[in-house]
Amino acid sequence: MGDVKSFFRLFTVLAVLLALAAGGYYALEDFSASKVREFSSRYDNLVRFDFERALINPFDQSLYVWGLRCDFAVGARFTAGMAVVEKFDREHPIPRYLKGRVENISIPVDFMNFGTYASELRKMGYEELNFDLETDYIYEDRTRRLSVRKLCLDGPDSLRVSAGFDLGDMKLHRPGLSGLIGVSVLDAGLVLQDRSITRRLLDFTAAEDHIGVEELRRNLLDSLQLRMQESRSLGNGYAENFYAGLLKFIEKPGQLVLRASPGEPVPLLYMFMGRDFEELLNLYGVTVEADGY
């Protein structure tokens, strides 16, 4: 009889603890949702942000939001399965660091989202664009250096692009074009993995030009071969390497790796000052490697 009473006492204690835990969890969810709504309300004039539920981890302050829907004032919209913010600077208007990801983003291919490009994307077979997005960056006020450790777009039916770069003399307190004056590129890297986007682009372009896909591919390869030879004759090794890598990628799409390693910091605005493309490749020290699947 004593064993039965002990069992019921233990069962009662466990039931109470479980009820308290469940109540605490739902209370935490309500608190988390209120904090997310409070933050998103600051941008109501730009975007309406809805979600199903949210949870702030009380131990590391990471944030999880499920079932997102964003409707922008200009008419664009998208949905996402989940957003995770692992680290976030809450002390500055423009965060000095951020690490997070958004999973299962879905953007309808229509005029409000893509303008006149919507028609081209539909012809390429896209009714909506689906991808995950991940970012991790940190800005140091003392050195004014912005280090983007990871910026990744991962589309299962298009491509995966992962980039990282370092910018010097970045004025994060001065957003906009004026803040880019004096900013320099220290290094950068980008990895592109084809997941059907190249085939879709070739098919679409060939159809628009009323020629076969293989004929279009040969034309592109011939053009790249010519540019590669011209760069070689001018002694521009960076341009020659770039066209050689692109030629290999078009011939057999797979992975394309680009790196920028200038000998010394190069102003970012050089990209927008009408300089010759081959000259820019040389200035930024761009190299390319291609591997087909």
Helices and strands as residue ranges (DSSP letters): H 2-40, G 41-43, E 47-50, E 53-56, E 63-72, E 77-88, E 97-108, H 111-114, H 117-123, E 128-140, E 145-154, E 159-168, G 177-180, E 184-194, H 197-209, H 213-233, H 237-251, E 254-260, E 266-267, G 268-272, H 277-284, E 286-292
